[in-house]
Each structure stands twice: as C-alpha cells, then as structure tokens.
Amino acid sequence: MRRIQKIIIISMVLLFIGGSLWAAASEDIVLTLEKALSVAKEQNLDILSAQQELVRAKGKLTEARAGGLPSLNLGAGYTRREKPDLAGNDEENIFGAALTLTQPLYQGGKIRAGKQQASIEIQQAEYYYVEIAEQVALNVYNRFYAVLLEKENVKTAEDAFAFAEKYLDEVKKKHVLGLATGLEITRAEKQQAESRTALIRARNNLEVAKINLLELLNVKLDTSYTIEGNLSYAPVAGQPEESLKKALAYRPDYQRAKLQVDVQDQQIRIAQSGLKPSASVSGSYRYDDPEQAYYESGDTWQVRLTVDIPVMDSGLTHGRIVQQKALREQTMRNVEKKEESIRSEVSSVYLDLKTAAQVLEEAKLNLKLAEETLRLAEVGYREGVGIQLDVLDARASLTQARREYSAAVKDYAFAIVRLRKAEGVLTEEPVLP
C-alpha cells in the first residue's frame, strides 16, 4: 500500500509543476520516452479522472464516519394568524425555536460496517489509479515506439530516394555513352517517382504518429517539440512462473478484485443490521413565545432515549441478505476469473516475446542478405553480366527488408513493455533505453 501511495503522491506533485514547465518553454521541447511518461502522469485525462475517483472515495469515508457522530439541528418558526376575541384583538404573532442534539448509540453494526467499507473503497481507488497509470504508460510506449518506427521508415525512404536519384544519373550518363537504352532510363525514372511517393507517405505517417502521441499526452498540437529516441534490441530474460508470481502480488486490477470481496462482506453486515436493535439518544431545547405558551415559562427541554427492536419485517431483511451473499459469491468467481485471465496473459506475452525474438533474428538475416544481393546486382550490372531489373528488384527488396527489420525491433521492444504491464510493475520498472 505504501508503494501505491508513493506513486500517487509523486504524480500529484508532477501535476502541479508539470503544466507550468510546458507553458513556460519557448524553445523546442525535447520529448524523450522518459519525458513522455512523465508528461502523461501530469496531464493525461484518464489519470486526472482516476485522481478524482480517489477524492470521491475519501469523501465517502467522511460520510460514513458522520453516520456515527452527533448531529445538531436548529429550527425556528413564526406564525401570524387571525384570532378575533371579545377584547378586539383579531391577530396574533407566534414565535418559537428549537435546538436538537442527536447521538446514535448503536445501529446493529451498520455504522461500523459502513466505515470499514468506505476504507476498503479508498484502497480500491488507489489501486484503480495505479491500474489506469499502468494502462496509460502502456499506451505511451506504444505510440512513442510508433513515432520511432515511422522515423526509421522515413530514413529508409530517404535512402531509397537518394539511391533512385543517383541511379537515374548513372543510367543517363551510360545512355550518353551508348551503354544504356531509353527503356532503362524510363525504368530508373519510374523507380525515382515511386521512391518519392513512398517518402511523402512515410513523412505523412510520421506526422500522424506524432499527433497521436501528443493527443495521448494531452499536449497542444501547436506545441513546438522534438521527439528523440531510437529503437534498439535488448534481449530480456525471465520465467513465466516468476512473472506470474509477481503479477498476482502487484497487479492492481487483481488486488482491486480481491478487495471487492471485502466490500461485499461489509454489505452483508449492513443488510444483517436490519434484524438487530438500534438505539440513539437525543436532547432538545425549545423556546416558545411566552404570551402563547401553555406554561409559565417559554423555555422547555427534554432528553429522549430511543430503542427500536425489529420484530417482523415480512422477509425484507432476509431478502437483502440473500442478495448480498449472492453478490459475494459472484465477486469470488470474478476473482478466480481474473486470476485465470492473468495466467493466460502472462503465458501469451511470453509466447509473443519468443515469437518477436525469432522474427527479429530472421529480419536481421534477411536484411544482410538483401544488402549483399544489391551489392552483387550492382557489380553484375556494371560488369555487363547482369540486367537492370536485377538492380531495381534488389533495391526494392532492401527497402522492404529495412522496414521489416525496424518493425521487428519495435515489436520486440513493445513485447517487453507488455510483459512489465502483465506483471503490474510497468510504472515502477519502466523500460527505458
């Protein structure tokens, strides 16, 4: 629980200082992955909403505590009416005031159960905050990695376009010397046009990825920023059994589900209070207009002890108890279901991690082969033992291999992030380069 409270306190501090830092910056903002995670804690709308859920839960505890504390009520009244009599008085003014203090003594355990339930719901709200923070962090990684991937794709597209321009110049020079045909020039020009289109598309995809990231961070789109970072391959070691043990200890959604069982226990106690006696004591002081009072003094006071013992409610309380016990059983099944879901998620993530590592190795090998194929195709074309189509096909294959390699690195990196999320420790053990 101290871990959760620490996360919330740090996030609240960042909330107050973060906005001013962003507003005050006049130069380009350098947005690293670590900075993006920090900004998300400060400004993401889902996190801000989760903080209010904690405030609401604390208000509910205050309300529950008030149920066992004394209440003081003050009332006053004034009446003016006609009252004809022999003396000629046809109106009268009646003044009165009363002050009442009431203290509940016993409500069949309802007050105590309500306070315990409210305390448990505060813990649930804290876990809910961490749950939302974990999900937002996962989304930040996903969109930040998407930006980095599109940056790599832009570099690949720029390299392909530069090659196409250089190659077109070489073919034109060969054509002047009679070593290349007009068809070869046309093919080279077609490659250049396709490379230019691919570059335009890549740059547009990069801008879209940046917009998606800033939207998640709740940052104004007109903010001047520079996103820095690189996709990298860093193998991770782990065991599913260890990760599952960690997940069952730290996953906030699982802890919140278990706490809901405790909430239902208190709901049962509240329902059972309908069959138990209740007692309260109250004292009141009343002032009445002396001219209209029935007694010589216009002041009266009284103390009252009230005890209610339920005798018969025609099964009303029994029905409520049956409902709450049934809800508790449903809650227990939900806990079991959540545990099975976590087991499946951890196993699935490890399979995805293994697959991503294999795909990455294949993409790395394919990239080397594509580079070598292009080199050999260019040598063969220069020596007259190859044809132009071999070069063009090899260049297209290299471009595709680079894109696939970048995507494979991104998928593996994000699989590691998903593993930390499945373990419930993503916000405490961030995956940073």
N, C-alpha and C positions, 0 to 999 in steps of 0.2 A: 504493500500500500504506500510506503514511503517513496518507492520508485515512481508510482503514478502521480503522487502529489508533487514530486520534484519536476516531472515533465510539465505538469500544468502550470506550476509557478514560473518556470523558465519561459514558457510560451506566453504567459500573461505579460511578463516583463518585456519580451520581444515585441509584443503587440503595441505597447506604448511608445517604445523607442524606434521601432522599425519604420513606421509611417513617416516620421519626421526626417529620417535619413534619406528615404526615397524622394521626398518632396524637396529636400534641400539640395540634392545633387543636380548640378547644372551641366556637368560633363557627362560623357557616355558612361553608363553603368556597366561594369564588368560583371556578367552573370555567370558564375561558375555553378557546378552542381551543388556544392555545399551552400552557396548563397541562395540558390533557388529553393532548397529545402528550408532554409531559414525564413525566407520571404513567405513561403507557403504557411508556415506556422503563424506568421504575423497577420496575414491578410486573406487567406483562403476563406471563402464564405461558409463552407461546411464546418471548418474548425471554429469560426466565430459563433456559429449556431450551436455547436456542441458545448462551448463555454457557457452559453445561456441555459443549457439543459442542467448544468451543474448549479447555476444560480437558482433555477426553479426548484431543484431537489432540496437545496438548503432552505428555501422559503417554506417548503412542505414540512420540513423538520420543525421550523419555528411554529408553524400552525399546529402541529401535533403536540408540541410541548405546551402550547397555550391551552389545550384542552384540559390539562390538569392544574392550571393556575387559577387564582381567584379572578372574578370579573366584577367590575363596579359600574353600575348604571345610575344615571341621574335623569329624573323626569320632572317636568313642571307642567302645570295646566292653568288655564284661565277661561272662565265661562261667564258670559253676560246674558241674562235672560229676563223676560218679563215676569213680574210677581205682584200682581195687584193685591192690595190688602186694605183694611179699614183706615190705616194711617195715611193712605195716599201714596205709599211707596209702590211704584209699579215696575221697578227694575232692581236687579241685584248683581253684584260682581263677586265671583267666587275664585279665590286664588288657592293653589295647592302645589306642593313639591315633595318629591320622594327620592331618597338615596338608598340603593340596594346593593349589598355586597354578597356574592355567592361563591362558595368554595366547594368544588366536587371532592368527595372523600373517597368514593370507590365506585367504579363503573364496570365491575365484573371483569377487569383486566383489559378493557377496551383501550383505555388511555395509554397504558404501558405498551401494549402491542402496537398501537399506532406510532409511538415514538421509536420503537425498535424497527418498525417497517420503514419509517422515514430515514433512519440512519442507514439502513441497508440500501435504500434507493440512492443515497448520496454516493455510496461506494459504486453502485451501478453506473451512476452518471460519470464518475471518474473513469471507470473502465470504458464507458461509451466514448468519452473524449479521446482516450488512447486508441480505441478502435478506429475512430474517424481519422485521427492523426496518422495511423498506420496506412490506411487506405489512401489518404491524400498524398503521403510520401511515395507510395507505390505509383500513383498517377504521375507524380512529378518525375520520377525516374523514367517512366515510360515515355513521357513527352519530351523530356530533356534528351534521352537517348535517340528519340526520333529526330530531333534537331541535329544531333551529331551525325546520325546516319545520312541525313539529307546533305549535310556539309561535305561528307565524304563523296556522296553521289555527284555533288557539284564539281568537286575536284576531278573525279573520274570523267565527267562530261567535258570539263575544260581541257583535260589532257587529250581526250579523243578529238575534240575540235581542233586543238593545236596540231595534232598529228594529221588531221584531214587537210588543213591548210598547207602544211609543209609538204605533204604528199602530192597535193594538187600542183604546187610549184615545181616539184621534181618531174612530174609527168609532163607538164608544159615544156620544161627545158628539154626533156627527151623528145618531145614532139617536134621541136625546132630542129633537133639533130637527126630527125627521121627515125628515132628509136621507139616511138610510141605512136599509137593510132588515135584518131579522133574519138573512137569508141572508149578508149582508155581515159581520155580527158573527161568525157561525159560521165563515166563511172566515178571518177575522182570528184567531179563536181557534185554528183548525187550524194556521195558519201559526206562531202562537206556540208551540204544542205541538211542532211539527216542529223549530222552531229550538231549543227547549230540549233535545230529544233529540239534535240534532246537536252542541250544546255539550257535553253529557255525554260523547258519544262522542269528541269532539275532546280533551277533557281526559284521558280514559282513554288515548287513543293517545299523548298526550304523556308520561304516566307510564310507559307501556310502553317508549317510546323512551329515556327516562332510564335505566330499568333495564337495557336492552340496552347502553347506553354504559358504565354502571358495571361491568357484568359483564366487558366487554372490558378495562377498566382494572384489574380485579381489586381493586375497592374495595367495602367492605362496604355492603350496601344500606341499612343503618340510618344511614349517614353523612349528616350534615346538609350540604347543598350547594345552591348556586345556580348555574345554568348561564347564562352571559352570552354574547351574541354576536348578530349579525344577518346574515341572508342579503343579499348585495349583488351587483350586476352589475358586473364589471370586465373589459372585453374584453381578450383576450390575443392578441399577435401572435407568429407563429412559422412556420417552414417545416418540412415533413416531412423534407427532406434533412438539415437541421441537427439535428433531433431524433433521426433515425436514427443519425447520426454520434456524437451524444452517448450514445445508448443502447449502441452497440457498444463505447464506451470505458468506460462506467460501470456498465452493468447487472451486478449481482453474480451472477445466475444464469448469464449468458453467460460471465463470467470464470471461474466455477467449472467450467463445462463444458469450457472450454479447458484448464484445469489438469488435468482428469481424463485428458487425452491424455498429459500428462507423467507422471502416476501410472502409466499403463499402460506407458510406456517403461521405467520402473523395474521394473515387474512382469516385463517381458520379460528384463531383465538378471538379475533374481533367478532366473528359470527357466533362463537360459543358464548360470548358475553351476553347475548340476548336471553339466555336462560339463567343468568346469575343476578343476584340483587345489586342494586345501586343505591348510593347514599350521598347526600350533599347537605351542607349547612348554609343558611343564608341569614343575613341580618339587614333590617331596613329601618330607616328613619323617615318620618313623614311630617310635613308641616301643612296645616290647613288654615284657611282664613279664620281667625278667632271668632269673628262675628257669625260665621256659618257653621262652626264646629259643633259637634254634639257634646263635646266635653269642655270643661272649663279651660283647659289648656289646648292650644292649637297644635302642640307637638305630640307625636306618638312614635313609638319604636317597638320593634319586635324581633325576636330571634326564632328561626324555624329549622328544625332538623327533619329532613325528608328521606325516607327509606322506601324504595319500591322493590317488591318481591314478585317476580313473574310467577303466575300460577298456570295460565294457559294462553297460548298464542295460536292455537289451531294448526300447529306444524310449521309456522312461519320461520322460526329459528332453525328447526331441523332441516328445512329445505335449503336455507342459506349455507348450513354446514356441509350438506351433501354436495352442493355446487362447488364450494371452495376446495373440498377434498378431491373432487374430480379434476379441478383445475390443477391441483398439486400433482396428481398423477400424470396429467398431460405435460406439466413442466418437467417432471422427471424423465419422461420419454424424450422431450426436447433436448435435455442434457445428453442423453445417450446418443441421440441422433447427431448432435453437434460433435461429440467425440468421434463418432464414426466418420463424419464429414472431414474432420481434421486429419484422421488417419489416411483417408483417401487422398486428401490434398497434398500431404507430405510425400506420400508414395508417388503421386503423379508428378510433383515437382522434381523429384529425383530422377524419374524416368525422362522428363523433359530436359533435365540438365545433362544426362548422359547422351541423349539424342543430339542436343545442341553441340556438345563437345565433338561427337563423331562427324556431324555435318560441318563443323568448323575445320576439322582436320582435312576433310575431303575438299572443302572450298580452298584451303591453303594449297593443297597439292594441285588442284585444278588451275589455280592462279599461276603457279610456277610453270605448269605445262603450257598454259596459254601464252605466257611471256616467251617461252622457248620456241613455241610454234610460230609466233610472229617474227622472231629473230630469223629463224630458218627460212620462212616465207620471203622475207625481205632480201636475204642473201641469195636465195634461188632466183628471185625476180631480177636482181641486179646482174647475176651471172648468166641470165638468159635461159636457165633451166626450169624456171617456174613461170606461172602466169599471174596476171594482175589479180584475178579473183581469189587466189590463194592468200594474197596480202590483205585484201579487203575482208575476207572471211575471218582471217586470223586476228585482225584488228577488232572486229566486232565481237569475236569470242573473248578477247582480252578485256574489253569494256564490260561485257556481261560477267566475266569471272571476277573482276574487281567489285562490281556491285554485289555479287553473291557473297564474296568474302566479307565485305563490310556488313552486310545483313546478318551473316553468321556470327560475327563478333558481337553485334548488337543483341542478337537473340540469346547468346550465351551469357552476356553480361546481365541481361534482364532476368534470365533464369536464376541467377544468383540472388538478385533482388527479390524475386518471388519466393525463394527459399527462406530468406530472412523474414519476409512477411508471413509465410506459413508458420514460422517458429514464433511469431509475435514479438520480434525484437528489432524490427527494421528501424524504428525511431531511435533506439538506444545503440544499435550496432550498424550505423549507416555504411553502405557500400560505396566508399569513396576511393578515387584513384590515388 
